[in-house]
Amino acid sequence: HNEKLLISDKAQLTVTRYSLVRTPYSSRINLSFGNISECLGQYLKQSDQIKSFIFVTAAVSPEKKITRAAGIFAQLLPEGNKEKFTQYFRNRNHLFSKEGLFQGHELETLIKEGGFSIIKEAPVAFCCTCSEERIKTALVALPKSERVSLLKDEYIEISCHYCGKIRKISRETLQHWFQKEGSITQ
């Protein structure tokens, strides 16, 4: 189907990855393709250097609202067959109708046709995965000098770069975490 070019050939794609206690890491590539699927695929090839296939599409209502979206994202594992992967995913855009639905194929059928297997399934949701447990794990892994420095204040604030949620963690909680995990706090 006709797909509008969404990005010019002079555009750049920047991806920033965050962790809870480290400096954000950004990587940038110059784009030479014009649709979202090709841009993301180009990023994965150049930046992550992983052979990947990605295709996304969406159905848009007359009111210009996305009513349904679908996509396929596959990456070749290190021991995978590059030729088979390339052959199978070449020109697979026909799998979707312009309404963003699979055309007569279920994902499991497509995977079996290619001789691939599903390693893991997970629901897709637009939510942040930040949690107190993840913060604890990150803070306990800090060098001793940084852990001691955190204990100087009554509490610390940690802001999630994804959802913006701010958590206040008391000195007492930090001391408990560090002592419980065998980390020297004094």
C-alpha positions in Angstrom: 0.0 0.0 0.0 1.1 3.6 -0.4 3.1 4.8 2.5 4.0 8.4 2.9 7.6 9.3 3.6 7.6 10.5 7.2 11.3 11.4 7.5 13.6 13.2 5.0 16.9 11.9 3.9 18.7 14.5 6.0 17.2 13.5 9.3 18.9 11.9 12.3 17.5 9.3 14.7 18.6 9.6 18.3 17.9 6.9 20.8 18.7 7.6 24.5 18.8 4.8 27.0 18.5 5.4 30.7 19.4 3.5 33.8 18.5 4.6 37.3 21.9 5.7 38.5 24.1 6.0 35.4 24.4 8.8 32.9 22.1 8.5 30.0 23.6 6.9 26.8 22.6 8.4 23.5 23.4 7.1 20.0 22.6 8.8 16.8 22.6 7.8 13.1 22.0 9.6 9.9 18.9 8.3 8.2 18.6 7.5 4.5 15.1 5.9 4.5 11.7 7.5 4.7 9.4 5.4 6.8 9.4 4.4 10.5 10.0 0.7 9.9 13.1 1.3 7.8 14.5 4.0 10.1 14.2 1.7 13.1 15.8 -1.2 11.2 18.6 1.0 10.0 19.2 2.1 13.6 19.4 -1.5 14.9 21.8 -2.4 12.1 24.2 0.5 12.6 24.0 1.2 16.3 23.2 -2.1 17.9 24.9 -4.1 15.0 22.2 -6.8 15.3 20.6 -8.3 12.2 16.9 -7.3 12.7 13.6 -7.1 10.9 11.0 -4.6 12.0 7.8 -3.6 10.4 5.1 -1.4 12.0 1.9 -0.2 10.6 -1.3 1.5 11.9 -4.8 2.0 10.8 -6.0 5.7 11.0 -9.6 6.8 11.2 -11.0 9.6 9.1 -10.6 11.7 12.2 -6.8 11.1 12.1 -6.8 8.9 15.2 -4.9 5.6 15.3 -7.5 2.9 15.7 -5.2 -0.2 15.5 -1.5 -0.8 15.3 0.5 -3.9 14.5 4.1 -4.9 14.0 6.7 -7.5 13.8 10.1 -7.2 15.4 12.6 -10.1 15.1 16.3 -10.2 15.8 18.8 -12.9 14.8 20.5 -14.6 17.7 24.3 -14.9 17.6 24.2 -18.6 16.5 21.3 -18.0 14.1 21.3 -18.7 10.3 21.8 -15.3 8.7 20.8 -16.5 5.2 17.6 -18.1 6.4 16.7 -15.0 8.4 17.4 -12.7 5.5 15.4 -14.8 3.1 12.4 -15.3 5.3 12.0 -11.6 6.3 12.7 -10.1 2.8 9.6 -8.3 1.6 7.4 -9.3 4.4 5.5 -6.0 4.4 2.6 -7.7 2.6 1.7 -9.5 5.8 -0.3 -6.5 6.9 -3.3 -4.9 5.3 -3.7 -1.2 5.2 -5.9 -1.5 8.3 -2.9 -2.7 10.3 -4.1 -6.3 10.6 -2.4 -9.6 9.6 -3.7 -10.7 6.3 -5.0 -14.2 6.9 -1.9 -15.2 8.9 -1.5 -15.6 12.6 2.0 -14.7 14.0 2.5 -18.3 15.2 1.9 -19.6 11.7 4.4 -17.1 10.2 7.0 -18.2 12.8 6.5 -21.9 12.1 6.6 -21.3 8.3 10.0 -19.9 8.8 11.2 -22.7 11.0 11.7 -20.2 13.9 10.5 -20.7 17.5 9.1 -18.3 20.1 11.5 -17.8 23.0 9.3 -15.7 25.2 5.9 -14.0 25.0 5.0 -11.0 27.0 2.1 -8.6 26.9 2.7 -5.2 25.4 1.8 -2.3 27.5 2.6 1.4 27.7 3.8 1.6 31.2 7.0 2.2 33.1 8.8 -0.7 34.8 10.4 1.4 37.5 10.0 0.0 41.0 11.5 0.3 44.4 13.1 -3.1 44.0 14.9 -2.0 40.8 16.1 1.2 42.6 17.3 -0.9 45.5 19.2 -3.3 43.2 20.9 -0.3 41.5 21.8 1.5 44.7 23.2 -1.6 46.5 25.5 -2.1 43.5 27.1 1.3 43.8 30.7 1.6 45.1 31.1 2.0 48.9 32.0 5.7 48.6 28.8 6.5 46.7 26.7 4.5 49.1 28.2 6.4 52.1 27.6 9.7 50.3 23.9 8.9 49.8 23.6 8.5 53.6 24.6 12.1 54.3 21.1 13.5 53.7 17.8 12.7 55.5 16.5 11.3 52.2 17.3 11.1 48.5 15.1 11.7 45.6 15.3 9.5 42.5 13.4 10.5 39.4 12.6 8.0 36.7 13.7 9.2 33.2 10.8 7.3 31.6 7.7 8.2 33.5 8.9 11.1 35.6 7.8 9.5 38.9 9.9 10.8 41.8 10.6 8.6 44.8 11.8 9.8 48.1 13.9 7.2 50.0 14.8 7.8 53.6 18.3 7.4 55.1 16.9 4.7 57.3 15.6 2.7 54.3 19.0 3.1 52.6 20.8 1.9 55.7 18.5 -1.1 55.9 19.0 -2.0 52.2 22.8 -1.6 52.4 23.1 -3.6 55.6 20.7 -6.3 54.5 22.6 -6.8 51.2 25.9 -7.0 53.1 27.1 -3.6 51.9 29.1 -1.7 54.4 27.3 1.6 55.1 29.6 3.3 57.7 
